[in-house]
Amino acid sequence: QVQLVESGGGLVQPGGSLTLSCVASGLTLDYYAIGWFRQVPGKEREGVSCISSSNDMLYTDSVKGRFTISRDNANKVVYLHMNSLKPEDTAVYYCAEKWDYSGKGYWTFSSLCRTDDFGSWGQGTQVTVSS
């Protein structure tokens, strides 16, 4: 049974940093893409960053240059390092998995980081950016 557990959220001032972790179990992480998504009340869940099984790191435009995604397959963890946080980054952040057997350079952000294409999801972690 696949399970994903997010952690690392919290309250941070604008301009601050947080690192989110997504710990996976019940799968061999090497064969999966992992996505980070976020949702605010009244809005649809949106893709933030996805990393393919071939380690392509993809980002939505609003976080490019501020967020970095990385993976540690041996320990089954995917991280989202968030710097220069803004109030508009406030949301519940989720990670999710997608079977991925593509080669390097196959995906774009819009083709990989699609909410409906991902299978198991974590429970979410709240990120609040406020002074």
N, CA, C and O of each residue as an XYZ file, in Angstrom:
524
protein
N       0.854     -1.194      0.000
C       0.000      0.000      0.000
C       0.890      1.244      0.000
O       1.738      1.418      0.875
N       0.679      2.104     -0.999
C       1.474      3.319     -1.105
C       0.988      4.339     -0.069
O      -0.213      4.546      0.105
N       1.933      4.958      0.599
C       1.604      5.998      1.558
C       2.615      7.129      1.423
O       3.816      6.888      1.297
N       2.123      8.357      1.449
C       2.964      9.544      1.398
C       2.638     10.405      2.607
O       1.470     10.618      2.935
N       3.681     10.898      3.266
C       3.499     11.716      4.456
C       4.330     12.989      4.317
O       5.552     12.937      4.185
N       3.643     14.137      4.348
C       4.317     15.431      4.260
C       4.615     15.966      5.668
O       3.912     15.663      6.632
N       5.671     16.761      5.749
C       5.987     17.466      6.984
C       6.803     18.697      6.643
O       7.267     18.863      5.515
N       6.972     19.565      7.644
C       7.826     20.727      7.467
C       7.101     22.045      7.308
O       7.740     23.095      7.236
N       5.796     22.015      7.253
C       5.051     23.262      7.137
C       5.100     24.066      8.424
O       5.588     23.596      9.452
N       4.582     25.293      8.347
C       4.556     26.142      9.528
C       4.290     27.581      9.168
O       3.908     27.902      8.042
N       4.500     28.448     10.152
C       4.322     29.881      9.994
C       5.685     30.528      9.784
O       6.616     30.289     10.552
N       5.798     31.342      8.750
C       7.059     31.995      8.440
C       6.775     33.412      7.960
O       5.732     33.678      7.364
N       7.713     34.319      8.227
C       7.540     35.698      7.770
C       7.857     35.820      6.288
O       8.605     35.004      5.750
N       7.307     36.815      5.628
C       7.665     37.042      4.217
C       9.172     37.169      4.056
O       9.844     37.829      4.848
N       9.694     36.521      3.005
C      11.132     36.496      2.778
C      11.831     35.340      3.440
O      13.017     35.113      3.203
N      11.109     34.596      4.276
C      11.690     33.472      4.976
C      11.746     32.206      4.146
O      11.398     32.190      2.965
N      12.198     31.133      4.806
C      12.392     29.855      4.117
C      11.775     28.710      4.913
O      11.675     28.753      6.139
N      11.368     27.691      4.173
C      10.899     26.432      4.753
C      11.321     25.311      3.830
O      11.472     25.508      2.624
N      11.511     24.130      4.400
C      11.745     22.934      3.600
C      10.685     21.901      3.951
O      10.555     21.483      5.102
N       9.937     21.503      2.939
C       8.936     20.457      3.097
C       9.538     19.108      2.725
O      10.372     19.013      1.825
N       9.106     18.069      3.429
C       9.543     16.707      3.145
C       8.339     15.843      2.813
O       7.260     16.005      3.384
N       8.541     14.927      1.886
C       7.515     13.948      1.516
C       8.169     12.573      1.623
O       9.026     12.215      0.815
N       7.756     11.817      2.621
C       8.316     10.484      2.835
C       7.366      9.453      2.248
O       6.179      9.427      2.572
N       7.904      8.603      1.381
C       7.094      7.607      0.690
C       7.345      6.219      1.253
O       8.453      5.908      1.691
N       6.324      5.397      1.240
C       6.457      3.986      1.606
C       5.545      3.166      0.715
O       4.578      3.677      0.151
N       5.871      1.875      0.597
C       5.055      0.988     -0.229
C       5.356      1.071     -1.710
O       4.588      0.555     -2.522
N       6.464      1.714     -2.087
C       6.851      1.806     -3.485
C       8.364      1.954     -3.593
O       9.044      2.312     -2.632
N       8.875      1.664     -4.805
C      10.283      1.917     -5.110
C      10.351      3.292     -5.757
O       9.975      3.462     -6.917
N      10.832      4.270     -5.001
C      10.735      5.657     -5.438
C      11.416      5.918     -6.772
O      11.039      6.846     -7.486
N      12.422      5.107     -7.121
C      13.177      5.300     -8.364
C      12.277      5.350     -9.593
O      12.623      6.001    -10.579
N      11.122      4.671     -9.555
C      10.266      4.523    -10.722
C       9.077      5.480    -10.731
O       8.137      5.318    -11.510
N       9.136      6.468     -9.860
C       7.998      7.373     -9.725
C       8.406      8.830     -9.866
O       9.478      9.242     -9.422
N       7.526      9.599    -10.495
C       7.599     11.049    -10.383
C       6.856     11.450     -9.117
O       5.873     10.820     -8.728
N       7.341     12.504     -8.488
C       6.674     13.050     -7.312
C       6.344     14.512     -7.590
O       7.169     15.271     -8.098
N       5.134     14.877     -7.249
C       4.713     16.259     -7.430
C       4.363     16.918     -6.112
O       3.866     16.278     -5.185
N       4.632     18.205     -6.049
C       4.153     19.038     -4.944
C       3.041     19.930     -5.499
O       3.197     20.571     -6.539
N       1.936     19.955     -4.794
C       0.769     20.734     -5.178
C       0.330     21.566     -3.982
O       0.701     21.269     -2.846
N      -0.456     22.602     -4.231
C      -0.963     23.398     -3.119
C      -2.404     23.817     -3.386
O      -2.861     23.885     -4.527
N      -3.093     24.094     -2.291
C      -4.500     24.468     -2.402
C      -4.863     25.451     -1.302
O      -4.479     25.289     -0.144
N      -5.612     26.472     -1.692
C      -6.178     27.421     -0.736
C      -7.695     27.269     -0.770
O      -8.247     26.847     -1.786
N      -8.363     27.600      0.304
C      -9.822     27.434      0.332
C     -10.504     28.162     -0.817
O     -10.204     29.322     -1.100
N     -11.414     27.471     -1.467
C     -12.190     28.065     -2.550
C     -11.519     28.024     -3.901
O     -12.093     28.479     -4.890
N     -10.297     27.481     -3.965
C      -9.587     27.396     -5.241
C      -9.218     25.952     -5.541
O      -9.165     25.101     -4.653
N      -8.965     25.705     -6.817
C      -8.549     24.364     -7.214
C      -7.108     24.107     -6.783
O      -6.299     25.026     -6.654
N      -6.817     22.828     -6.567
C      -5.446     22.439     -6.269
C      -4.578     22.703     -7.507
O      -4.983     22.411     -8.632
N      -3.392     23.254     -7.285
C      -2.524     23.582     -8.409
C      -1.136     22.962     -8.237
O      -0.659     22.765     -7.120
N      -0.515     22.665     -9.354
C       0.834     22.131     -9.324
C       1.840     23.215     -8.988
O       1.742     24.342     -9.474
N       2.799     22.869     -8.160
C       3.869     23.798     -7.766
C       5.193     23.362     -8.379
O       5.883     24.158     -9.016
N       5.542     22.102     -8.186
C       6.807     21.576     -8.687
C       6.705     20.069     -8.781
O       6.081     19.422     -7.939
N       7.324     19.515     -9.811
C       7.345     18.063     -9.982
C       8.748     17.629    -10.356
O       9.488     18.360    -11.014
N       9.102     16.424     -9.924
C      10.402     15.861    -10.278
C      10.162     14.485    -10.885
O       9.493     13.636    -10.297
N      10.724     14.282    -12.077
C      10.504     13.024    -12.771
C      11.397     11.927    -12.209
O      12.286     12.194    -11.400
N      11.160     10.699    -12.636
C      12.015      9.586    -12.207
C      13.437      9.766    -12.716
O      14.381      9.231    -12.136
N      13.592     10.529    -13.814
C      14.910     10.810    -14.382
C      15.516     12.089    -13.826
O      16.534     12.573    -14.321
N      14.878     12.634    -12.784
C      15.404     13.800    -12.066
C      15.253     15.116    -12.823
O      15.992     16.063    -12.557
N      14.312     15.192    -13.758
C      13.947     16.484    -14.327
C      13.165     17.255    -13.267
O      12.190     16.744    -12.717
N      13.588     18.472    -12.983
C      12.980     19.302    -11.946
C      12.200     20.422    -12.628
O      12.776     21.240    -13.346
N      10.902     20.454    -12.402
C      10.008     21.340    -13.135
C       9.228     22.196    -12.151
O       8.875     21.748    -11.060
N       8.958     23.463    -12.561
C       8.348     24.412    -11.643
C       7.288     25.246    -12.344
O       7.393     25.533    -13.537
N       6.273     25.629    -11.596
C       5.353     26.624    -12.107
C       6.049     27.981    -12.096
O       6.957     28.205    -11.295
N       5.636     28.877    -12.969
C       6.367     30.136    -13.151
C       6.484     30.951    -11.867
O       7.504     31.603    -11.641
N       5.472     30.922    -11.040
C       5.455     31.794     -9.860
C       6.480     31.406     -8.790
O       6.740     32.186     -7.874
N       7.060     30.216     -8.899
C       8.030     29.793     -7.881
C       9.432     29.592     -8.451
O      10.362     29.282     -7.707
N       9.590     29.763     -9.740
C      10.918     29.583    -10.342
C      11.919     30.553     -9.723
O      11.638     31.739     -9.547
N      13.092     30.018     -9.398
C      14.119     30.838     -8.775
C      13.986     30.945     -7.266
O      14.899     31.426     -6.596
N      12.858     30.502     -6.724
C      12.650     30.567     -5.269
C      12.545     29.182     -4.634
O      12.998     28.978     -3.507
N      11.950     28.233     -5.353
C      11.753     26.878     -4.835
C      12.684     25.915     -5.554
O      12.990     26.092     -6.734
N      13.132     24.893     -4.830
C      13.950     23.843     -5.417
C      13.426     22.488     -4.943
O      13.240     22.260     -3.748
N      13.192     21.603     -5.899
C      12.748     20.248     -5.578
C      13.942     19.307     -5.704
O      14.796     19.487     -6.572
N      13.993     18.302     -4.829
C      15.063     17.312     -4.898
C      14.535     15.986     -4.369
O      13.514     15.932     -3.684
N      15.253     14.920     -4.702
C      14.814     13.597     -4.272
C      15.974     12.779     -3.746
O      17.112     12.933     -4.188
N      15.675     11.908     -2.799
C      16.631     10.959     -2.223
C      15.971      9.591     -2.322
O      15.217      9.180     -1.440
N      16.270      8.895     -3.416
C      15.583      7.624     -3.667
C      15.909      6.573     -2.612
O      15.046      5.782     -2.231
N      17.133      6.564     -2.149
C      17.537      5.539     -1.172
C      16.705      5.633      0.107
O      16.329      4.616      0.690
N      16.424      6.862      0.533
C      15.645      7.069      1.751
C      14.180      7.368      1.481
O      13.403      7.612      2.404
N      13.807      7.346      0.189
C      12.411      7.526     -0.217
C      11.841      8.858      0.269
O      10.750      8.909      0.836
N      12.585      9.918      0.041
C      12.147     11.243      0.458
C      12.289     12.220     -0.715
O      13.272     12.178     -1.455
N      11.313     13.080     -0.867
C      11.377     14.181     -1.809
C      11.201     15.479     -1.024
O      10.317     15.598     -0.176
N      12.051     16.434     -1.323
C      12.046     17.703     -0.600
C      11.566     18.842     -1.501
O      11.717     18.803     -2.722
N      10.993     19.841     -0.870
C      10.701     21.100     -1.551
C      11.297     22.207     -0.695
O      10.775     22.536      0.371
N      12.398     22.778     -1.176
C      13.059     23.871     -0.472
C      12.450     25.171     -0.967
O      12.484     25.470     -2.160
N      11.893     25.938     -0.042
C      11.175     27.160     -0.411
C      11.867     28.361      0.210
O      11.969     28.476      1.432
N      12.343     29.254     -0.653
C      13.016     30.468     -0.209
C      12.223     31.692     -0.658
O      11.342     31.596     -1.512
N      12.546     32.835     -0.075
C      11.905     34.110     -0.435
C      10.385     33.973     -0.463
O       9.727     34.393     -1.415
N       9.858     33.396      0.567
C       8.423     33.111      0.604
C       7.592     34.382      0.628
O       7.976     35.388      1.225
N       6.454     34.313     -0.030
C       5.532     35.435     -0.153
C       4.186     35.063      0.474
O       3.869     33.879      0.591
N       3.401     36.047      0.873
C       2.078     35.731      1.423
C       1.221     34.893      0.469
O       0.416     34.080      0.922
N       1.383     35.079     -0.829
C       0.592     34.310     -1.783
C       1.029     32.847     -1.882
O       0.380     32.062     -2.573
N       2.109     32.470     -1.211
C       2.490     31.064     -1.130
C       1.731     30.327     -0.027
O       1.847     29.108      0.097
N       0.969     31.047      0.757
C       0.193     30.438      1.826
C      -0.824     29.453      1.251
O      -1.626     29.812      0.389
N      -0.785     28.222      1.729
C      -1.659     27.160      1.228
C      -1.377     25.882      2.004
O      -0.426     25.805      2.782
N      -2.212     24.895      1.780
C      -1.893     23.529      2.199
C      -1.128     22.885      1.050
O      -1.576     22.896     -0.096
N       0.032     22.324      1.377
C       0.890     21.700      0.373
C       0.770     20.180      0.467
O       0.831     19.598      1.550
N       0.599     19.559     -0.695
C       0.449     18.110     -0.785
C       1.527     17.538     -1.700
O       1.962     18.197     -2.645
N       1.953     16.320     -1.419
C       2.770     15.593     -2.385
C       1.958     14.403     -2.897
O       1.042     13.915     -2.234
N       2.324     13.955     -4.094
C       1.617     12.865     -4.738
C       2.563     12.111     -5.660
O       3.615     12.626     -6.038
N       2.185     10.886     -6.020
C       3.048     10.032     -6.826
C       2.394      9.674     -8.155
O       1.173      9.630     -8.301
N       3.287      9.418     -9.122
C       2.856      9.024    -10.474
C       3.901      8.087    -11.037
O       5.083      8.428    -11.079
N       3.482      6.906    -11.471
C       4.396      5.968    -12.128
C       5.019      6.655    -13.344
O       4.311      7.256    -14.151
N       6.344      6.567    -13.471
C       7.028      7.314    -14.521
C       8.188      6.509    -15.048
O       9.160      6.272    -14.332
N       8.098      6.086    -16.290
C       9.172      5.306    -16.907
C       9.817      6.068    -18.056
O      10.411      5.459    -18.945
N       9.707      7.396    -18.047
C      10.238      8.212    -19.125
C      11.733      8.424    -18.976
O      12.311      8.192    -17.914
N      12.346      8.868    -20.062
C      13.748      9.237    -20.034
C      13.923     10.700    -19.699
O      12.955     11.456    -19.613
N      15.178     11.090    -19.512
C      15.458     12.468    -19.135
C      15.036     13.414    -20.243
O      15.238     13.130    -21.423
N      14.452     14.532    -19.861
C      14.041     15.544    -20.815
C      12.688     15.302    -21.467
O      12.288     16.053    -22.357
N      11.997     14.292    -21.047
C      10.721     13.938    -21.685
C       9.608     14.926    -21.318
O       8.805     15.303    -22.171
N       9.563     15.341    -20.050
C       8.427     16.099    -19.548
C       8.646     17.613    -19.592
O       9.773     18.103    -19.513
N       7.529     18.333    -19.720
C       7.475     19.753    -19.381
C       6.645     19.874    -18.109
O       6.009     18.909    -17.684
N       6.651     21.064    -17.501
C       5.856     21.232    -16.290
C       4.384     20.942    -16.565
O       3.734     20.224    -15.805
N       3.866     21.497    -17.645
C       2.435     21.373    -17.909
C       2.024     19.962    -18.279
O       0.865     19.590    -18.100
N       2.964     19.163    -18.797
C       2.605     17.791    -19.168
C       2.740     16.830    -17.994
O       1.987     15.861    -17.909
N       3.679     17.075    -17.092
C       3.887     16.172    -15.968
C       3.046     16.547    -14.757
O       2.442     15.673    -14.135
N       2.996     17.816    -14.413
C       2.469     18.247    -13.123
C       0.964     18.510    -13.206
O       0.486     19.600    -12.891
N       0.249     17.499    -13.630
C      -1.203     17.585    -13.784
C      -1.861     16.844    -12.643
O      -1.610     15.653    -12.456
N      -2.688     17.514    -11.884
C      -3.293     16.965    -10.675
C      -3.981     15.624    -10.941
O      -3.826     14.685    -10.161
N      -4.717     15.534    -12.002
C      -5.542     14.343    -12.271
C      -4.712     13.108    -12.612
O      -5.219     11.988    -12.551
N      -3.440     13.300    -12.970
C      -2.605     12.172    -13.382
C      -1.892     11.497    -12.219
O      -1.251     10.461    -12.399
N      -1.999     12.080    -11.023
C      -1.287     11.535     -9.874
C      -2.193     10.623     -9.057
O      -3.403     10.836     -8.981
N      -1.596      9.616     -8.454
C      -2.366      8.590     -7.768
C      -2.543      8.853     -6.296
O      -3.478      9.548     -5.900
N      -1.656      8.306     -5.470
C      -1.780      8.461     -4.025
C      -1.289      9.829     -3.586
O      -0.326     10.372     -4.127
N      -1.978     10.368     -2.594
C      -1.684     11.708     -2.076
C      -1.438     11.640     -0.575
O      -1.969     10.777      0.124
N      -0.612     12.578     -0.097
C      -0.447     12.726      1.334
C      -1.594     13.521      1.939
O      -2.528     13.927      1.246
N      -1.503     13.729      3.228
C      -2.580     14.404      3.961
C      -2.427     15.934      3.922
O      -3.365     16.654      4.263
N      -1.283     16.421      3.519
C      -1.058     17.861      3.402
C      -0.380     18.454      4.616
O      -0.494     17.937      5.727
N       0.336     19.562      4.385
C       0.969     20.310      5.460
C       0.734     21.800      5.196
O       0.900     22.277      4.074
N       0.347     22.519      6.241
C      -0.015     23.924      6.086
C       1.229     24.807      6.078
O       2.101     24.687      6.938
N       1.290     25.689      5.098
C       2.324     26.717      5.030
C       1.632     28.073      5.097
O       0.773     28.379      4.270
N       2.008     28.877      6.077
C       1.439     30.211      6.230
C       2.568     31.234      6.221
O       3.492     31.168      7.031
N       2.476     32.177      5.293
C       3.476     33.227      5.174
C       2.815     34.542      5.577
O       1.962     35.069      4.863
N       3.220     35.056      6.723
C       2.566     36.242      7.265
C       3.483     36.928      8.268
O       4.264     36.279      8.964
N       3.373     38.245      8.328
C       4.129     39.004      9.318
C       3.297     39.217     10.571
O       3.766     39.840     11.524
